């Protein structure tokens, strides 16, 4: 959530930034600022009335103690009148604060100045590409045909048990899932990330704090009886571990990694690259989350991107790094890099990771601050997160790009986890 301080001090810059997202917000922001000015004025008046109440209450007590009951009774009416005024101001203040809060949560984050202006994925900027398109023996099959031929992923059985978008992994398919999860977690912990095993259901406050609510309300699976939401990513529970916390500056950066199954309704996505593993309602993902000082958070972002690149290199997958344009960014992001792997069976690039800096947007909702060592003042931290990595399209790319006449070749880095160098066609 954009801070009121930033709205007041950088009004034109915020408006210009949000307009680059294609939003018309000038009138809305002006209304918020007008209400904020009224809020501060009301707060000042309330404090003045409360001081008068305290002053007269003391005088009333002194009069009663000295036996001036008649004078005290006349003062009682004045005190009650001031108390009624204070109560009215408190009600007005609550209504104004509620209005301001309701309007603020509708505003997305302001894009970083380096984010390219654009309307859709076609306007994203390719930063770099590593590795050429892979060459395979014979005709390159798409992963759903490979999975069927090997008998390792059953999409129809998932439909029977639950519905479309809930595949069943069997044999080598299940082992590949488990191997990738362990490989990613091991690599992340080696890089200094603390492994966390969080809940996979969160309450409304947690979903609100990281920006999924109200923006992604329709995309989340909801258990209304309990008020819980299935996590769309481990970012939500892991970041919320620090909701309402003040950390010492010396504790930063705080790095965490977690594996969770992820659940997304993907409303409105039907017919859009939904075949096979491309778009699922339940999938596995390993996440990295970082809390960092504002002045170096963009250095940390680059470091996180490079870490994900190393994982893709170890999996021997060609990839490219994109900087998302304003029209393709998430609601909460200030800058996002997407990492895509090339799928030879589908002849296209598949997104496997998004690494983002949210600056203080999430921290403001989370009330997450750090205490500066120098002056002991509390400041909002910057939060960052990234997929490290999402499994479905990694599995798709591994099956498609590493197919051979004998079977699916296992990358050297993954062989200790799989216990084999190859998944043979006749397994």
C-alpha positions as CSV (number, residue, x, y, z in Angstrom):
1,X,0.0,0.0,0.0
2,X,1.4,3.4,-0.9
3,X,2.1,5.4,2.2
4,X,0.2,8.7,2.8
5,X,3.6,10.4,3.4
6,X,4.6,9.5,-0.2
7,X,1.3,10.6,-1.6
8,X,1.7,14.0,0.1
9,X,5.3,14.5,-0.7
10,X,5.5,12.9,-4.2
11,X,2.0,13.5,-5.4
12,X,2.8,14.3,-9.1
13,X,5.4,11.5,-9.3
14,X,2.9,8.9,-7.9
15,X,0.2,10.1,-10.3
16,X,2.6,9.9,-13.3
17,X,3.8,6.5,-12.2
18,X,0.3,5.0,-11.9
19,X,-0.7,6.6,-15.2
20,X,2.1,4.6,-16.8
21,X,0.2,1.5,-15.6
22,X,-2.7,2.8,-17.7
23,X,-4.7,4.1,-14.7
24,X,-6.6,7.4,-14.3
25,X,-5.9,8.2,-10.6
26,X,-5.5,12.0,-10.4
27,X,-9.0,12.7,-9.0
28,X,-8.9,9.7,-6.7
29,X,-5.6,10.7,-5.2
30,X,-6.7,14.3,-4.8
31,X,-9.7,13.0,-2.9
32,X,-7.6,10.9,-0.7
33,X,-5.3,13.8,0.1
34,X,-8.3,16.1,0.9
35,X,-9.7,13.5,3.3
36,X,-6.2,13.0,4.8
37,X,-6.0,16.8,5.4
38,X,-9.4,16.6,7.1
39,X,-8.3,13.6,9.1
40,X,-5.3,15.5,10.5
41,X,-7.4,18.6,11.2
42,X,-10.0,16.4,13.0
43,X,-7.3,14.7,15.0
44,X,-5.9,18.0,16.1
45,X,-9.3,19.3,17.2
46,X,-10.0,16.0,19.0
47,X,-6.7,16.3,20.9
48,X,-7.6,19.9,21.9
49,X,-11.0,18.9,23.2
50,X,-9.5,16.0,25.1
51,X,-7.0,18.4,26.7
52,X,-9.9,20.7,27.7
53,X,-11.8,17.7,29.2
54,X,-8.8,16.7,31.3
55,X,-8.2,20.3,32.4
56,X,-11.8,20.9,33.5
57,X,-12.1,17.4,35.0
58,X,-9.1,18.3,37.3
59,X,-10.8,21.6,38.2
60,X,-14.0,19.7,38.9
61,X,-12.2,17.3,41.2
62,X,-10.5,20.2,43.0
63,X,-13.8,22.0,43.6
64,X,-15.5,18.9,45.0
65,X,-12.5,18.3,47.3
66,X,-12.7,21.9,48.6
67,X,-16.5,21.8,49.2
68,X,-17.4,24.1,46.2
69,X,-20.2,21.7,45.2
70,X,-22.4,24.3,43.5
71,X,-19.6,25.6,41.3
72,X,-18.5,22.0,40.6
73,X,-22.0,21.1,39.4
74,X,-22.1,24.0,37.0
75,X,-18.7,22.8,35.6
76,X,-20.0,19.2,35.3
77,X,-22.3,20.3,32.4
78,X,-19.3,21.8,30.5
79,X,-17.3,18.7,31.0
80,X,-20.1,16.5,29.6
81,X,-20.6,18.9,26.7
82,X,-16.9,18.5,25.8
83,X,-17.0,14.8,26.2
84,X,-20.0,14.6,23.8
85,X,-18.0,16.8,21.3
86,X,-15.0,14.5,21.6
87,X,-17.1,11.4,21.0
88,X,-18.5,13.0,17.8
89,X,-15.0,13.9,16.6
90,X,-13.9,10.3,17.3
91,X,-16.7,9.0,15.2
92,X,-15.9,11.4,12.4
93,X,-12.2,10.4,12.6
94,X,-13.0,6.7,12.3
95,X,-15.2,7.3,9.3
96,X,-12.5,9.4,7.5
97,X,-9.8,6.9,8.3
98,X,-11.9,4.0,7.0
99,X,-12.6,5.9,3.8
100,X,-8.9,6.8,3.2
101,X,-7.9,3.2,3.9
102,X,-10.5,1.8,1.5
103,X,-9.2,4.0,-1.2
104,X,-5.5,3.4,-0.6
105,X,-5.8,-0.3,-0.9
106,X,-7.2,0.1,-4.4
107,X,-4.0,1.8,-5.6
108,X,-1.3,-0.5,-7.0
109,X,2.4,0.0,-6.4
110,X,4.2,2.8,-8.3
111,X,6.6,1.3,-11.0
112,X,10.3,1.9,-10.6
113,X,11.6,4.5,-13.0
114,X,13.5,1.8,-15.0
115,X,10.3,-0.2,-15.7
116,X,9.4,0.1,-19.4
117,X,6.0,1.6,-20.2
118,X,3.7,-0.9,-22.0
119,X,0.3,-2.5,-22.2
120,X,1.0,-6.2,-22.3
121,X,3.6,-9.0,-22.3
122,X,4.5,-8.0,-25.9
123,X,6.0,-4.8,-24.4
124,X,8.3,-6.6,-21.9
125,X,12.0,-6.0,-22.3
126,X,14.3,-8.9,-23.0
127,X,17.4,-8.2,-20.8
128,X,19.5,-11.2,-21.8
129,X,19.2,-14.7,-23.2
130,X,21.4,-17.6,-22.2
131,X,21.8,-20.7,-24.3
132,X,20.5,-21.5,-27.7
133,X,17.4,-23.5,-28.6
134,X,18.1,-27.1,-27.7
135,X,18.4,-29.8,-30.4
136,X,16.8,-33.2,-29.9
137,X,16.9,-36.4,-31.8
138,X,13.9,-36.9,-34.0
139,X,10.7,-34.9,-33.7
140,X,10.5,-32.9,-30.5
141,X,7.4,-34.0,-28.6
142,X,5.4,-31.7,-26.2
143,X,5.6,-32.7,-22.6
144,X,2.0,-34.1,-22.4
145,X,2.8,-36.6,-25.0
146,X,6.1,-37.5,-23.4
147,X,4.4,-37.9,-20.0
148,X,1.7,-40.1,-21.5
149,X,4.3,-42.2,-23.3
150,X,6.3,-42.6,-20.1
151,X,3.2,-43.0,-17.9
152,X,4.5,-40.5,-15.3
153,X,1.8,-37.8,-15.3
154,X,-1.9,-38.7,-15.6
155,X,-4.1,-35.7,-16.4
156,X,-7.3,-37.6,-16.9
157,X,-7.0,-39.3,-13.5
158,X,-6.6,-35.9,-11.9
159,X,-9.9,-34.8,-13.6
160,X,-11.6,-37.9,-12.1
161,X,-10.4,-37.2,-8.6
162,X,-10.8,-33.4,-8.5
163,X,-11.0,-31.6,-11.9
164,X,-9.0,-30.1,-14.7
165,X,-5.8,-28.5,-13.5
166,X,-5.0,-31.1,-10.8
167,X,-2.6,-33.7,-12.4
168,X,-1.5,-36.9,-10.8
169,X,2.2,-37.6,-10.8
170,X,3.2,-41.3,-10.8
171,X,6.5,-43.2,-10.5
172,X,9.3,-41.3,-12.1
173,X,7.0,-38.3,-12.4
174,X,6.5,-38.2,-8.6
175,X,10.2,-38.8,-8.0
176,X,11.0,-35.9,-10.4
177,X,8.8,-33.6,-8.4
178,X,10.3,-34.6,-5.1
179,X,13.8,-34.3,-6.6
180,X,13.3,-30.8,-7.9
181,X,11.8,-29.6,-4.6
182,X,14.8,-31.0,-2.6
183,X,17.3,-29.6,-5.2
184,X,15.8,-26.1,-5.1
185,X,15.6,-26.1,-1.3
186,X,19.2,-27.3,-0.9
187,X,20.5,-24.8,-3.4
188,X,18.6,-22.0,-1.7
189,X,19.8,-22.9,1.8
190,X,23.4,-23.1,0.5
191,X,22.9,-19.5,-0.7
192,X,22.0,-18.3,2.8
193,X,18.2,-18.7,2.8
194,X,16.6,-20.1,6.0
195,X,14.3,-23.0,5.2
196,X,10.7,-22.5,6.5
197,X,7.8,-24.9,6.4
198,X,4.8,-22.6,6.7
199,X,1.0,-23.2,6.8
200,X,-0.6,-23.6,3.4
201,X,-3.8,-21.9,4.5
202,X,-3.8,-18.2,5.7
203,X,-6.3,-15.9,7.3
204,X,-7.8,-12.8,5.7
205,X,-5.3,-10.5,7.5
206,X,-2.4,-12.3,5.9
207,X,-3.8,-12.3,2.4
208,X,-4.5,-8.6,2.8
209,X,-1.1,-7.8,4.2
210,X,0.8,-9.1,1.2
211,X,-1.6,-7.6,-1.3
212,X,-3.6,-10.6,-2.5
213,X,-6.7,-9.1,-1.1
214,X,-8.7,-7.3,-2.3
215,X,-6.9,-7.4,-5.7
216,X,-6.8,-11.2,-6.2
217,X,-9.9,-12.1,-4.3
218,X,-11.5,-14.0,-7.2
219,X,-8.2,-16.0,-7.9
220,X,-7.9,-17.5,-4.4
221,X,-9.5,-20.7,-3.1
222,X,-11.5,-19.7,0.0
223,X,-12.9,-21.7,2.9
224,X,-15.5,-19.2,4.1
225,X,-16.7,-21.1,7.1
226,X,-13.2,-20.7,8.7
227,X,-12.2,-17.5,6.8
228,X,-9.1,-19.2,5.5
229,X,-7.5,-18.9,2.0
230,X,-5.4,-21.6,0.3
231,X,-2.0,-20.0,-0.5
232,X,-1.3,-18.9,-4.1
233,X,2.4,-18.9,-3.2
234,X,4.6,-19.4,-0.2
235,X,5.3,-15.6,-0.3
236,X,2.1,-15.0,1.6
237,X,2.7,-17.1,4.8
238,X,6.4,-16.5,4.9
239,X,6.3,-12.7,4.5
240,X,3.5,-12.6,7.1
241,X,5.8,-14.2,9.7
242,X,7.1,-10.7,10.2
243,X,3.7,-8.9,10.2
244,X,3.7,-6.2,12.9
245,X,7.3,-6.8,13.7
246,X,10.2,-4.3,14.2
247,X,13.5,-5.9,13.4
248,X,17.0,-4.5,14.2
249,X,18.9,-3.1,11.2
250,X,21.8,-5.6,12.0
251,X,19.3,-8.5,11.3
252,X,18.9,-7.4,7.7
253,X,18.9,-8.9,5.2
254,X,16.5,-11.6,6.3
255,X,16.4,-14.4,3.7
256,X,13.9,-17.2,3.8
257,X,12.9,-20.1,1.5
258,X,9.9,-22.4,1.6
259,X,8.2,-25.1,-0.4
260,X,4.5,-25.2,-0.6
261,X,1.8,-26.5,-2.9
262,X,0.1,-23.5,-4.5
263,X,-3.5,-23.0,-5.4
264,X,-4.9,-20.6,-7.9
265,X,-8.3,-20.6,-9.5
266,X,-6.9,-19.0,-12.6
267,X,-10.3,-17.4,-13.3
268,X,-10.6,-16.2,-16.9
269,X,-7.6,-18.2,-18.1
270,X,-9.6,-20.9,-19.9
271,X,-8.4,-21.5,-23.4
272,X,-5.1,-19.7,-22.8
273,X,-2.2,-22.2,-23.0
274,X,-3.9,-24.6,-20.5
275,X,-2.8,-27.9,-22.0
276,X,-0.6,-30.2,-20.0
277,X,1.4,-28.5,-17.2
278,X,1.2,-24.9,-18.6
279,X,-1.6,-23.7,-16.3
280,X,-2.7,-25.6,-13.2
281,X,-5.0,-25.0,-10.2
282,X,-2.6,-26.8,-7.9
283,X,1.2,-26.9,-8.4
284,X,4.4,-27.1,-6.4
285,X,6.7,-24.2,-6.0
286,X,9.8,-23.2,-4.0
287,X,10.0,-19.6,-3.0
288,X,12.7,-17.2,-1.8
289,X,11.7,-14.1,0.3
290,X,14.0,-11.3,1.4
291,X,13.6,-8.4,3.8
292,X,16.1,-5.6,3.1
293,X,17.1,-2.0,3.8
294,X,15.6,0.3,1.2
295,X,19.0,1.8,0.0
296,X,20.3,-1.6,-1.2
297,X,17.1,-3.5,-2.0
298,X,17.7,-3.2,-5.8
299,X,21.2,-4.7,-5.4
300,X,19.5,-7.6,-3.5
301,X,17.0,-7.9,-6.4
302,X,19.8,-8.4,-8.9
303,X,21.4,-11.0,-6.6
304,X,18.2,-12.9,-6.4
305,X,17.8,-13.0,-10.1
306,X,21.3,-14.2,-10.6
307,X,20.6,-17.0,-8.0
308,X,17.6,-18.2,-10.0
309,X,19.7,-18.1,-13.2
310,X,22.3,-20.4,-11.6
311,X,19.5,-22.9,-10.9
312,X,18.4,-22.9,-14.5
313,X,22.0,-23.3,-15.6
314,X,22.4,-26.3,-13.4
315,X,19.3,-27.8,-14.9
316,X,20.9,-27.2,-18.3
317,X,17.9,-25.3,-19.6
318,X,18.2,-22.3,-22.1
319,X,16.5,-19.3,-20.6
320,X,16.0,-15.6,-20.9
321,X,15.5,-12.8,-18.4
322,X,12.8,-10.2,-19.1
323,X,12.0,-6.9,-17.3
324,X,8.2,-6.6,-17.2
325,X,6.5,-3.5,-18.5
326,X,4.0,-1.5,-16.6
327,X,1.1,-3.3,-18.1
328,X,2.3,-6.8,-17.2
329,X,3.4,-6.2,-13.6
330,X,1.6,-7.5,-10.6
331,X,-0.5,-5.1,-8.4
332,X,2.2,-5.1,-5.6
333,X,5.4,-4.9,-7.6
334,X,7.6,-1.9,-8.2
335,X,9.9,-3.9,-10.5
336,X,9.7,-7.5,-11.7
337,X,12.0,-9.7,-13.7
338,X,10.5,-12.8,-15.3
339,X,12.7,-15.8,-16.2
340,X,11.5,-18.0,-19.0
341,X,12.8,-21.3,-20.3
342,X,12.6,-22.5,-23.9
343,X,10.2,-25.3,-24.6
344,X,11.2,-27.1,-27.8
345,X,8.1,-29.3,-27.8
346,X,5.9,-26.3,-27.8
347,X,8.3,-24.0,-29.6
348,X,7.8,-21.1,-27.2
349,X,9.2,-19.5,-24.0
350,X,7.6,-20.6,-20.7
351,X,7.6,-18.4,-17.6
352,X,9.1,-20.3,-14.6
353,X,10.0,-17.5,-12.2
354,X,9.1,-14.0,-11.3
355,X,11.5,-12.1,-9.0
356,X,10.1,-8.8,-7.7
357,X,11.0,-5.8,-5.4
358,X,7.9,-4.5,-3.7
359,X,9.8,-1.7,-2.0
360,X,7.8,-0.6,1.1
361,X,4.4,-1.4,-0.5
362,X,3.9,-4.7,1.3
363,X,5.7,-3.5,4.5
364,X,3.2,-0.7,4.9
365,X,0.3,-3.1,4.9
366,X,2.3,-5.5,7.1
367,X,3.4,-2.8,9.6
368,X,6.9,-4.3,9.1
369,X,9.7,-2.0,10.1
370,X,13.3,-2.0,11.0
371,X,15.0,0.1,13.7
372,X,17.9,2.0,12.3
373,X,21.2,1.5,14.2
374,X,22.3,5.2,13.9
375,X,19.3,7.1,15.2
376,X,17.0,4.3,16.4
377,X,14.1,5.5,14.2
378,X,11.7,2.9,12.8
379,X,11.5,2.7,9.0
380,X,9.6,0.5,6.6
381,X,11.7,-2.3,5.1
382,X,11.6,-3.4,1.5
383,X,10.3,-6.8,0.7
384,X,11.4,-9.0,-2.2
385,X,10.4,-12.4,-3.4
386,X,11.0,-14.8,-6.2
387,X,10.1,-18.2,-7.5
388,X,13.0,-20.5,-7.0
389,X,11.5,-22.3,-8.8
390,X,7.9,-23.1,-10.0
391,X,7.8,-26.8,-10.9
392,X,5.2,-27.3,-13.6
393,X,6.9,-25.6,-16.5
394,X,10.3,-26.6,-15.3
395,X,9.1,-30.2,-15.6
396,X,7.6,-29.5,-19.0
397,X,10.9,-28.0,-20.2
398,X,13.0,-30.8,-18.7
399,X,10.9,-33.4,-20.5
400,X,10.8,-31.6,-23.8
401,X,14.4,-30.2,-24.0
402,X,16.2,-33.3,-22.6
403,X,14.3,-35.9,-24.7
404,X,16.5,-38.4,-26.6
405,X,16.0,-41.7,-28.4
406,X,16.7,-43.6,-25.2
407,X,14.5,-41.5,-22.9
408,X,14.7,-38.3,-20.9
409,X,18.2,-37.3,-19.9
410,X,18.6,-36.1,-16.3
411,X,20.8,-33.0,-15.8
412,X,24.0,-33.8,-13.9
413,X,23.0,-31.6,-10.9
414,X,19.7,-33.5,-10.5
415,X,21.1,-37.0,-10.9
416,X,22.0,-37.5,-7.1
417,X,18.3,-36.7,-6.3
418,X,16.8,-38.9,-9.0
419,X,19.2,-41.7,-8.6
420,X,19.5,-42.1,-12.3
421,X,20.9,-40.5,-15.5
422,X,17.9,-41.3,-17.7
423,X,14.2,-42.0,-17.5
424,X,13.9,-44.7,-20.3
425,X,11.0,-44.9,-22.6
426,X,10.3,-48.4,-21.6
427,X,10.4,-47.7,-17.8
